[in-house]
Amino acid sequence: MSTGMVEGVAGPQVAELLGLLPGGLGEHLRAAALLSWAQAGLPEAVGFLDRAEMLFRCAGREEEASATRRLRVLLHAEMQEGDEALRLYTATGAAAVGDRPWLSARVALTAAFCFADRGGDGDEAAARLALAEGRSLAEGIVDEAERLHLDWLAARALARLTGGLTGNLALVSLRFRFIAWFPWLDQFLLTLDIHACRTPAGHVLDLAAVLKEAERFAGIHEGHCCVDQALTFTRTLVPGPTPWKAGGFAGLLLRNFFRRDGHTVRPLPFLMPSQGLGPVPRATRFQSPDL
């Protein structure tokens, strides 16, 4: 594959990666997607993953095709495209035994939130089924940081389903584990979820209060300017129908500002095709193998 095909789209690092990695074209494109994702190139990542899945299927590599589709579910959910995430989730089917259980757990719990957030006919029942599936898959995960991430996804899905005191307690109970294990951005995103859960429907999410509370627990971060930009821009948007929507868009912007400016953002624990190159770059404190 000519690296010129992607150089103008996703930057020289992606082009270099595609030129260096051994293996099939599907792995190349998925690696390009993960790198684009880590550099805030989300639309480019969507295109790379779509093509990678197609190539895996054409080659009869169904396990890799399914894993790539699950990555697409997570990416579209992060982009606040819940309907597309659910379309892909519904079409994915059950994971094969041993097929990256951390990924299947993340996808099921993410889908549970998306179903609950959409709130259409049958969505509550679908959310509860996905939540139960994700929790069952999470029981087999032993990596502590990944298990904490799955606990977060389960708590926010439960909070979106139930709201009120039950949902709030599920999220608040994670706070000190987040401080111990995760970087500042994740602590802020958890605080966003807590405030979205506390804010009654029809009311505007108080982003200034979110920042004040996050700084009270996690301190003032070097990426404070990113936070200011993301929250200022979020305030200019037409208010979403729910506090959760406002929080989702604020979280999306903040992740991308942090990625753009080189601050710590935990990437997926998904290994690149070449073991020699290692995983997508991450901060040492939060390293874990492909689970």
BELTA-V910247 format. One record per backbone hydrogen bond with DSSP energy under -1.0 kcal/mol. NH is the residue of the N-H (numbers start at 1). CO is the residue of the C=O. If there is no record, write none. Layout:
BEGIN
NH_CO, NH_CO
END
This chain:
BEGIN
5_2, 6_3, 7_3, 10_6, 11_7, 15_11, 16_12, 17_13, 18_14, 19_15, 20_16, 21_17, 28_24, 29_25, 30_26, 31_27, 32_28, 33_29, 34_30, 35_31, 36_32, 37_33, 38_34, 39_35, 40_37, 41_36, 42_40, 45_41, 46_42, 47_43, 48_44, 49_45, 50_46, 51_47, 52_48, 53_49, 54_50, 55_51, 56_52, 57_53, 58_54, 59_55, 60_57, 61_56, 62_60, 65_61, 66_62, 67_63, 68_64, 69_65, 70_66, 71_67, 72_68, 73_69, 74_70, 75_71, 76_72, 77_73, 78_74, 79_75, 80_77, 81_76, 85_81, 86_82, 87_83, 88_84, 89_85, 90_86, 91_87, 92_89, 99_96, 100_98, 104_100, 105_101, 106_102, 107_103, 108_104, 109_105, 110_106, 111_107, 112_108, 113_109, 114_110, 115_111, 116_112, 117_113, 118_114, 119_115, 123_120, 126_122, 127_123, 128_124, 129_125, 130_126, 131_127, 132_128, 133_129, 134_130, 135_131, 136_132, 137_133, 138_134, 139_135, 140_137, 141_138, 147_143, 148_144, 149_145, 150_146, 151_147, 152_148, 153_149, 154_150, 155_151, 156_152, 157_153, 158_154, 159_155, 160_156, 161_157, 162_158, 163_159, 167_163, 168_164, 169_165, 170_166, 171_167, 172_168, 173_169, 174_171, 175_172, 178_174, 179_175, 180_176, 181_177, 182_178, 187_183, 188_184, 189_185, 190_186, 191_187, 192_188, 193_189, 194_190, 195_191, 196_192, 197_193, 198_194, 199_195, 203_200, 207_205, 210_206, 211_207, 212_208, 213_209, 214_210, 215_211, 216_212, 217_213, 218_214, 219_215, 224_221, 227_223, 228_224, 229_225, 230_226, 231_227, 232_228, 233_229, 234_230, 235_231, 237_234, 246_242, 247_243, 248_244, 249_245, 250_246, 251_247, 252_248, 253_249, 254_250, 255_251, 256_252, 257_253, 258_254, 259_255, 260_256, 261_257, 263_258, 270_268, 278_274, 286_283, 287_284
END
